[in-house]
Amino acid sequence: MKLPRRRFLQLAAAAAALPGVSRVARAQIYPSQPVRLIVATPAGGGIDTLARLLGQWLSKRLDQPFIIENRPGAGTNIATEMVVRAPADGHTLLLVNAASAINATLYEKLNFNFIDDIAPVAGITRDHLVMVVHPSVPAKTVPEFIAYAKAAPGKINMASGGIGTPSHIAGELFKMMAGVNIVHVPYRGAAPALGDLLGGQMQVYFGPVLASIEYIKTGQLRGLAVTTTTRAKALPELPTVGDFLPDYEASTWYGVGAPKNTPAEIVDKLNKEINAALADAKLRSRLADLGGTVLAGSPADFGNLIAAETEKWAKVIRFAGLKAS
C-alpha cells in the first residue's frame, strides 16, 4: 500500500528522531548501577585520596555509588587493561595518570593501545614535581647543579620511584636537556627513594612536592626548582627548571577515562559532573592541599593532553634507550 506523502514524512521524521531520543534517554538513565573507578595504585596514597574525593562527589550527584577499586601492578597496565576489557557503558572507569602516556613507548608489547582503547572523559589535576638534592651537594641553584654534574660525570646518583615513573622520566628529560651524565637508581616507590636521598646515598631526586615539602622546610633536603612551567604555591620561593632550561616541563597529571565506544552522551554527562566538582570551592581546596592545579576542560582537551604527553615522553624514552624492567 502506498503511503500518503504527509504520513510518509511523519514516519520518516519519527524514525530520524529515534537515535536522538535514545541518546537522551541513555544519558538520563546513566548510571543505572554502581560505577567502578579503577585506580592503578594501592589504597592510602595521594592518588587514591584524589579518586575517593572525586568518587564521593559523583556518588552524591549521580545517585549511585562510585566504588574505588585499587588494582596496582605492572606500571599501571593491569588497571588500564581491566578498563579496556570492560563493557563500554560508563560503569567501569579509569583514573588515568601520566604513566599511561609514558607506558605507550616504555613497554614494547602491551595488550592495548591506550590512545585508541581508552576514551578521554575529563582532566582533573596537574601536579608539580620538585628537584631536590641532599645538603651535601654544594649546588644551590639549577645552573650550579649542572656545572657540578658536568664536573663529575657518572658520579652523581639520581633516585626515582621506579623505571618509567614520572620522577624517573622527569630526571631523564633533565639529563637530556642539560647534557649531564647522572646515574639513575630506581626504587620501588617514592618512600624508599626519599629514604636513601635523606641518608645521603642518593644526591638528587625529582619527586612529588607533597612528599618532599616538609624535608625542604626543615633543611633536610634542598629544593632547587619545580618542574612545571609555573611556580608551586606550596613552594613559591623556588624557581622553575624552565627558567634555566627553556622549554623544560615535567609534571604528573590525572583524569578519568572510559572504554572506547562508551556512548558520547555518557562521556559528556560525566565530563559535566567532573567539571562541576572541580569548580566547587571546597573540593578545589582539598585538591590544592594534595598539590594539584585543576585541569577541567572537555573530553577533547583531555585527549589532546594525553596525545601531546605520549609524543613528548616517547622522544625522551627513545633518546635515553629506556625499557620496562
Secondary structure, DSSP 8 states (H G I E B T S, - for coil): ----HHHHHHHHHHHHHHHHHHHHHHHHH---S-EEEEESS-TTSHHHHHHHHHHHHHHHHHTS-EEEEE---GGGHHHHHHHHTS-SSSSEEEEEETHHHHHHHH-S--SS-HHHHEEEEEEEEEE-EEEEE-TTS---SHHHHHHHHHHSTT--EEEESSTTSHHHHHHHHHHHHHT---EEEE-SSHHHHHHHHHHTS--EEEEEHHHHHHHHHTTSSEEEEESSSS--TTSTTS-BGGGTSTT----EEEEEEEETT--HHHHHHHHHHHHHHHH-HHHHHHHHHTTEEE----HHHHHHHHHHHHHHHHHHHHHHT----
